[in-house]
Amino acid sequence: MLTAIAEFIMGIWNILMVIPIVISICSVIVALTPTPKDDKIWAKVYTYLEVLALAIGKAKDKNPLLKK
């Protein structure tokens, strides 16, 4: 019984160790790529990458081409 609890906790711990790695990788990808507007598939992928990179709200890049 105690072994099962320890394995469960270690499984959760391993998942929690992966989350910062995913956030870091997605942050780098989002920071290095321009915001896609014309490619619909890449735009959807980019949106998910922004969410995974925690680039939401005021942390999102502003498109300089839209400024007038």
C-alpha positions in Angstrom: 0.0 0.0 0.0 2.8 2.4 0.9 4.6 1.6 -2.2 1.6 2.4 -4.4 1.3 5.8 -2.7 5.0 6.5 -3.2 4.7 5.6 -6.9 1.7 7.8 -7.4 3.4 10.7 -5.8 6.5 10.2 -7.9 4.4 10.0 -11.1 2.8 13.3 -10.2 6.2 14.8 -9.4 7.6 13.7 -12.8 4.6 15.4 -14.6 5.2 18.6 -12.6 8.9 18.5 -13.6 8.0 18.5 -17.3 5.6 21.6 -17.1 8.4 24.2 -16.8 10.3 22.6 -19.6 7.2 22.8 -21.9 6.6 26.5 -20.9 10.3 27.4 -21.6 10.4 25.7 -25.0 7.1 27.3 -26.0 8.2 30.7 -24.8 11.4 30.5 -26.9 9.4 29.5 -30.0 6.9 32.3 -29.5 9.6 34.8 -28.9 11.6 33.9 -32.0 8.7 33.6 -34.5 6.7 36.5 -36.0 2.9 36.5 -35.5 1.4 34.6 -38.4 -1.7 36.1 -40.0 -2.0 34.6 -43.5 -1.2 31.0 -42.7 -4.3 29.6 -40.9 -2.9 26.3 -39.7 0.3 27.9 -38.3 -1.9 30.6 -36.7 -3.8 27.9 -34.7 -0.5 26.2 -33.7 0.9 29.6 -32.7 -2.1 30.3 -30.6 -1.7 27.1 -28.7 2.1 27.8 -28.3 1.2 31.2 -26.8 -1.1 29.6 -24.3 1.5 27.0 -23.4 4.2 29.8 -23.1 1.8 31.6 -20.7 1.9 34.6 -23.2 -1.6 35.7 -22.5 -3.1 39.1 -21.8 -0.5 41.9 -21.7 2.4 39.5 -22.2 1.3 38.9 -25.8 3.3 40.5 -28.6 1.7 43.5 -30.3 1.7 43.5 -34.1 3.6 46.6 -35.1 2.0 46.6 -38.5 -1.4 47.3 -36.9 -0.2 50.5 -35.2 -1.4 53.6 -37.0 
